[in-house]
Amino acid sequence: MIKLTRRSFIKGSAALTGITLATGKGFFHQTSPAYAEDNSRETFAYTYCDMCNQTPKCGINAVIRNGKIVRVESRENYPNAPLCAKGIASLQELYDPERLLYPVKRTRPKGDPDPGWQRISWDEAYDTIVKKLNEIKEREGPEKVLFYVGDPKEPRSAVQRLAYTFGSPNYGNESSTCFRAAALASLLVFGLVTLGSDPTPKTRTCLIWSKNPAWSGPYGHWKLHEAKERGTKFIVVDPRVTPTVSGLADIHLQLRPGTDGALALGLINVIIREGMYDREFVDRWVLGFPELKAYVQEFTPERVEKITWVPKEKIETAAKLFATEKPATWIGSASPTVHSSNAIQNHRAILALVALTGNFDVEGGVTIPTEPLPFDLFAGNPAFNRETDIFPQIRDKRVDKEYFPVWAHYINEIQMNMLPEYVEKGLLKAMVMFGGNAMMWPQTTQYQQAIARMEFSVAADYYLRPWTHNFMDMVLPAAMTYERMAPLAIFGRKIYLREPVIKPLGEARSDWRIAFELGTRLGYPEEFWHGDEEAALNELLKPLNLTVDDLRKHPEGLEIPPKGPNKFRKYELGLLRQDGEPGFPTPSGKVEIASQILAQYKFNPLPVYREPLESPLSTPELAKKFPLILNTGSRVPMYTHSKLRELPWLNQFMPEPVVRINPKDAAARGIKDGDDVILASPHGEIKLKASVTNIVLPGVIDVFHGWPQANVNMLVPRNFDPISGYPPYKEGLCEVKKT
């Protein structure tokens, strides 16, 4: 068994970051009241970590003394392991003295910088929420209430069910700036969602596009190195020199952020020019190839080099490798390629590259499961979420349909990025938020003001976070992963039950329990099983003829055997369409490089490239004042988005916000490592510490998001992609100067 203690944490984290651990304030063993006397008996309980997102749910063996967790170990024989630094530090979050443990309400008017939080009972909290929501429902309609889930993502299914049962189609989540645009692009091209597949023993080439699994997915990164040892060639597209690049890349395409679509079209240009595309697949299964062939003629390697900064020789070499060394797979990220004002079309161009080379749903290529279990990424399903019975009756009342009709056509969650406009126009009057963060949006103050203008807003969270909650009326204490049950953990065809390993601290309650108790008090006790989470999980398990008790009997996980062997080229077998006919679940039944849905809504059906709205090429005069490219939102090993900065074990490795700048750009500005600098864009400025490093491309800076004292999203304009509504977090202009 791998035992993860503070000593191993120090050793592993220091090796990872090159920073030694500072002792003193925040030393967990000394300051936490969690630790019992050494002679007390130890017991063990299993759960999973939620310090990242809905994945990877790495397994935890919690060691308990006198009802308190004293250390964590990696769970043996569990799909994702070992625990990383974040998982080990989860105990600091659990026992943080600043954690919110009781419901509170504001006692001062909105606009006052101090809400005057006052502790209240759960009964008072529920009574107030129910009264406010029902008043608005009766006066103006249930659609005026917004239900929202941020991070953790675990309560999505429960809260979506709550929204639709209440009668509001206006359920949203943080994926309106993260995963859903990539999903939408995939739906437009293939009719189904894929972010690619890991290489298998048959894979000869793997294209990793703007993803750094060495940091964002360390639990599975070793599989990629095993593939490399087997002989798989790797092409990595990233503006940074990441550990994934240095450890795996045979070819590194180091592009200017925001130009992914141009690079993909340049690769396609070479493949078509050389006749290396899969003619049989294209002729039978691809719609729009002649039009794409004509369009990509202008994306020669020479022109693409000028756009992307990638040398034309590398474009030629990468294209030929991906098209000829087959089967080839692709691993994409949920967000970097779509954090652009041309989000959908950029990502569609990458998907077209996969399709044209015939690498879709072939063994060793980009595959999809033959018999997936009846759960979504968040352990719900459309029936449980009430997407099949209630949502179709109320979808016409969603607030985003006039703003982003293609998004509304495919995605049931509303596009949240127009929240200020929804509130300004009176389309939304109240908000029920689980784990939200106002800093996630560009020009954050507009969203804070929108929340403050609502008649009523309530959040559930682990902490009181001023940048979000100071604009709200009430905050409820949420239970953490060690203290809650739902949802299930699902790995392929294996299901694990999670149950609380300790009692919730204070009066914290799980998100699922809060949602179900609200639903019950709002007048829907049967629909929410009178607040019983276990009954809800039993409902989810019904399609498999299982119960929670069945899972309890299998702490090692319960494997659901498939009905038959995995099958490839399912589009030939009639396994992708609901009507059972061969083809893809798109309007044409083909891979739609020319999208009929985009044409229906008056967008260009091809994956056309559009230069960022602010760039050296589109706004050269502006680029003279702001000559650097602003790349935001990269991952680091110790933090997840804006989370975990409160924890001393993690904060010590990056205690202050930094901007990464290449040594050439730093020298030209007289900047040295550790200097105080100002990062400015046409839309604002913030103060940070300079990190001078070759990890970033000359001409590009790299900034992490989520720092309250240096909110980089204040530098990002609200120039949304017209199809998905996504903000341009990875393409704008900026300048760095020494203070």
Helices and strands as residue ranges (DSSP letters): E 3-4, H 6-17, H 28-31, E 42-48, E 59-65, E 68-74, H 85-88, H 90-94, E 104-105, E 118-119, H 122-140, G 142-144, E 145-149, H 156-166, E 171-173, G 174-177, H 180-190, E 205-209, H 213-216, H 218-230, E 233-237, H 243-248, E 251-253, H 260-273, H 279-285, E 286-287, H 289-295, G 296-298, H 301-308, H 312-324, E 328-332, G 336-338, H 343-356, H 382-385, H 391-394, G 395-397, H 405-410, G 416-418, H 419-424, E 430-434, G 438-440, H 444-453, E 456-461, H 466-469, E 474-477, G 481-483, E 489-491, E 494-496, H 511-521, G 529-531, H 533-541, G 542-544, H 548-552, E 558-559, H 570-573, E 591-592, H 596-600, H 620-625, E 628-632, H 648-651, E 658-661, H 663-668, E 676-681, E 684-692, E 700-703, G 708-710, G 712-715, E 730-738
